[in-house]
Amino acid sequence: MARETKSKQIGSHRYEVTQLGAIEGRAVLAHLMQLFGGMVSGIAGGGKPDMVSGFTALASSITPDRLTFFCDTFSPWTQVHKGPNKVQVLKDIFDDHFAANYAEMMQWLAFCLEVNFASFLGESGALAGFLRVAGSSDSPSPKA
């Protein structure tokens, strides 16, 4: 089975994300399961559903090392279209590309999770939704 590549406009850039292979993907899945574990325990902790506690637990689980892991894992599999005939691998431009643009970075990460884990997260998965809180693009998202 070939890996799919999907495309989405976020801000003024179009991102093309290619799915991870199973070996890299399973490491990401382990991190996602740890994140969801904290969220589920936060929701269940008060005896009744408490989404604020769940999202607080999720946010506290996103450490600098974990965020670095996600960015370092997905950036080599992402191409950024920065204008006509100008395409770059995100890994090569990451530091400058997202400087002072963390909302777009979180939207890109949410898109990477959707591309790779839609069957696990569902179309409106909790983690992808959490990451989208940083903001959303008003532009439609073209499919590759």
Sequence and secondary structure as in RCSB ss.txt:
>XXXX:A:sequence
MARETKSKQIGSHRYEVTQLGAIEGRAVLAHLMQLFGGMVSGIAGGGKPDMVSGFTALASSITPDRLTFFCDTFS
PWTQVHKGPNKVQVLKDIFDDHFAANYAEMMQWLAFCLEVNFASFLGESGALAGFLRVAGSSDSPSPKA
>XXXX:A:secstr
    EEEEEETTEEEEEE   HHHHHHHHHHHHHHHHHHHHHHHTTSS  HHHHHHHHHHH  HHHHHHHHHHHG
GGEEEE STT EEEHHHHHHHHTTT HHHHHHHHHHHHHHHHHHHH TT HHHHHHHTT   SS     
